[in-house]
């Protein structure tokens, strides 16, 4: 009887093992697929990305006004949504119509943050070569917009800073700051900071600006980690197709308003200062204008930025095709580092976020 029972159970055991092996292999395949990603994470365009996580657990990304070649004209600050920083879907535009406080220009380099119970968008309003660009603000109850209201914070003439674009909000110990500035050879040019009101919707005093970096930087982002505040900014040409020379350079300080210095101790307020974080390679050029640093649920830091494929640099022959890229940040000797100092194009382990 025992012998017969063993014979009956042996086929069942073999079948069970086969099922287990097949199931295990399938799960392994699915797991391998799900834990990797390959750049770019969104195309055709999301230039100058600002990224935040909403109260609903989704990530929202906002980009410069651009024509995607989809027949819809220029997107008035496109909004993307993602569960994990990797799989992005276009949601809608942030504005139903362009703000009316400036006669002409594009809406560039939005920076979106949540202050108290609403979402604030700081944006640049400018044309190429604009003698008097400015920075505005709009509000929404939801990260997906629509954004409206607010208006002009200041223009270049108001604040006496050439090329006043590329706003960046940073809160430190209860104080709200607006950092901004872009390329200019004029001696008064550079990246500056101003104190904002408690609700973030107005500048306290335009005369009390603090210079943070020289005029060869633009698109500042400030990040606090440990004892240091880190400055990451872009240098070079952002928008010359395959000839774009954008790169990310950095410095750090123990004070939010500086002085920021590079690895050699040179102040960023001196032209030519900065330590390299990211440069192009033979397959991707012009990486720059990064998002805030985002930390996943395993404590790993990530950076999103735009870049250009030199084989496909334009849309319809005129719009720079600035795709969205994602790379992991490592920390070595209390400085951020991207492996090989250039965009990653091979499959990489993806961020870990649990919805």
N, C-alpha and C positions, 0 to 999 in steps of 0.2 A: 504493500500500500504506500509506504513511504517512497519507494522507487517511482511509482506511478505519479505521485504528487510532484516529485522533482522534475519528471519529464514534462508535466503540464506547465510548470512554472518557468522552465528554461526558455521557451519561445517568448513568453511574456517579458522575461528579463531582457532578452535580446532586443525586442521591440522597444522597451522602455529606454534602453541605452541609446538606440538609434534616434528615438524621438528627442531625448535629452541633448544628444550631440547636434542634431539639426537645429533645435531650438536655441541652443547655446551659440552656435555659429551665426544664426540669424540675429540674435541679440547683439553679438559682438560686432557684426557688420553694421547694424543700426547705430550702435554706440560709436563706432569709428566715424561714421558719417556725421553724427550729431556733434561730435566734440571738435571738429575742425572747420576752418573757414579759409577762403582764399580772397585776397584783395583783387579788385575793389569790392566794397560791400554795397555800393550803390552807384548807378550810372543812369542817365548820361551826365548829370550835373548836380552837385550840391556844393557850391563854393562858399568859403568862409564859414564853416559850420559852427553852430552853437547847439549844444546837446544838454538836455536835462532829463531827469526821471520824474514823471508826474505822480500825483498821489494815487493814481490808478495802477501803478506798477509798470506802465509802458514808458519807453524812452521816446522823446520827441527831439527831432533835429530840424533846425531852421537854417536857411541859406540865403545868400545874396540873390536879388532879383535878376533873373536870367531868362532868355528864350531857349527852351529845350528843343525846339524844332518839332514840337508835337501839334502845331497848328493852333495853339491856344495863346500865342503871343508871349509876352514877358510875364513870368509868374511873379506875383507881388509877394515876395518872401515865401517860397515853398516850404511846406511842413511835411516831414516824413515821420513815420512811427515804427517802432521796433520793440520786440520783447527782449532782445539780447545784445544789441549793438551790431548785430551781423545781418539779420534779415530785415531790410527796410522796405517800407511801402509808402508811396506818395499818398498823402491824406487830402490836403487842399492847400490853398494859399492863405497866408495869415491876414491879408487885407482884402476887403471888398473893393476898395478904391485907394488910390494914392493919397496920402495926407496933403493938405492944401497949403501948408505954411511956406512952401518953396515953389517957385514957378516951374522949374524943370530939374530933372535929375533922376537917378535910380536910387532904390532903397538897398543899401549895401550893408554887409557885415552885421547882421542882427545879433544881439546878445540877449537871451531870455532867461529870466530868473524868477523865482517866487519870493515875494516880499510880503510878509504878513499873510493876507488871505487872497492875494491876486497875483497874476503873472504879469510881469513888466517886460516889455521889449524895448531895448535901446537900439537905435539903428542910425546909420549914416545916410545922409541925403546929399547926393553929389553927382556931378557929371565928370567925365575925364578932363583933367586940367582945370577944374572948377576953382576960380579965385576966392570963392567964399562958401565952401561946403559947410554943412552943419550936422548936429546930432539931435535926434528927436526921441520921443518916448511914446509908447502906446500901451494900453492895458487890456487884459482879458480876465474873465473869471475861470477860464479853462485853458490848459496848455495848447489845445487844438484851435483856439481862437473862436471867432474872429477878434483881431486886435483893433482898437480904435481909441479915440480921445487923446489926451495928452497934448502933443504938439512939440514945438521947438524947445530944446533945452538951451542951446547956444549955437552960434555960428562961429566960424574962424575969426571974423571981424570982432564979434562980441568978446571973445576970450583972448584975442591976440595970439593965436597959435595957428600957423599955416597948416593947411590940409588937415583940418580937424574932422577926422573920420575914425572908424574902427573902435567903437566904444566897448568897454569891458567893465562889468559890475563886480565889485568885491566887497564882502562884509568882513570886518575884523573887530572883534571885541565890542560888538554893538554899534560900531560906526560903519556907515555905508560910503563907499568911494566909487567914483567913476574914473577909470583909466581910459585914455584915448590918445590918438596921434598917428601920423603917417609920414611917409617919405617927404623930405624937403631939404634943400641945401641951405636954406635961410638960417642964420644963426639962432633965431628964436624958435626954430622947429624942434620937434622931438615928441617923445611920449610924456604925457603929463597925468597928474591925478588931482581930483577935486573932491571935497566932502559933499555928500548928498544929504538931503533931509532924511528923517527917520523912516518915512514911508517910501523913500527912493524916487520921488517924482519931481524933485527940483534941486537945483544946485544952491548950496548955502551962500557962497560968496565967490563970484567969478575971479576976483582979484587974488584969491589965496590958492592959486594953482602951484603944484610942486612938480619940478622937472624930474623925470624918472630915467629917461634914456635919450640918446642922441637921435638926430633926424635920419639916420640910416636904418632905424628900426620902424616897424609898423605892426599892427595886429597883436597887441600885448595880451597875455594871459598870465594872471597871478595865481599861484597855488601855494598853500601852506602845508608843510610836512615837517614834523619834529620842530627843531629850533629855527628853521629857515622859511622864508618866503621866497618862492622861485618865480622868476620872470622868464617867460618864453615868448619870443617875438620872431617876426619874419624879416628876412633881408633878401634883396635881389628883386628881379622882375617877376611879377605874379602872372602876367597875362600876355605872353608873346608866343603862344602855341608851343611848338617843339623847342623853341629857343628860350623858354621860361627858365629863370635861374633862381627861383624862390628856394630858400632854405630856412630852417629853424635854428635860432641861436638863443643862448640863455645866460642868466646870471642869478645871483641869489643875495639875500640880505637878511639880517635879523630884525629888521624894522619894515613894516608894510610900505612905508614911503621912502625906503632906501637909506643909505646908498646901496645900489645893487652892483655887484662886482662879478667878474668872470673867474675862471679857475686860476688865472694868473694874478688876480687881485686888481685888474684894471676896471675902473668905474664905467658902467654902461653909458654914462653921460658923455663919455669921450667917443667920438666917431671911430669906428673900427674895432671897438671892444665886443666881447661876447665869446662864449664857448659853443662849439657846434653841437647840435643835437640831431639834426636830420638833413640830409642832402639827397639829391637825385642820383640815379644810376643809369645804366645803359638802356633800361626798359621803362623807367618812370622818371619824369622831370618835374621840376617846380613844386616839390612838396612844401606845404606851408599853411599858414593861417589856421591854426589848430583850435579845437574845442577845449573846454575844461578837461582836466584829468578826471576820469571816472574809475571808481574802484568796484570790482565785482565782489561776489559773496565769499570768495576765498582770499580776499585781501590783495588781489592782483590789480595793478593800475593800468589803464588803457587810454590811448590818445587817438582821437579822430582828426583828420585833416584832409585837405584836398590836394590833388596832384593831377598831372597830365600824362597821358600815353602819347609819346611823340609820333607813333604810327597813326593815331587818330586824334589830332590835337584840337580840331574845330568841329562845331556843328554848323552846317550850312555855310561853311567857309569863313565865318566871322566871329562866332561865339566860342570862347575858349571852353573846351570840354573838360571841365575840372571835376573829376570823379571823387567819390568819397572813399577814403582809406582808413584802415584801423590797424594800429600796432600796439604791442605790449610795451610798457615801460618797465625797465629794470632799474634798481637803485644801487649804484656803486660809489662808495666813498661819499655818500650823501649827495650824489648828483644823479639826475635821471639819465637813462641811456636807452636807446633803441639799438638792437643788435645790428651790427655792420653800419650803423649810422645812416641807413637808407631804407626805403620802403620794402616791406616783405612781400614777395610774390608767390612763395611756395605755401602749401597748406600748413596752417598753424592751429594750435590748440585754441579754442574759442573761449570767450569769457563765460563765467559760470553765474547765471542768474536763475533763481527759482521763482516762477510766477506764483 
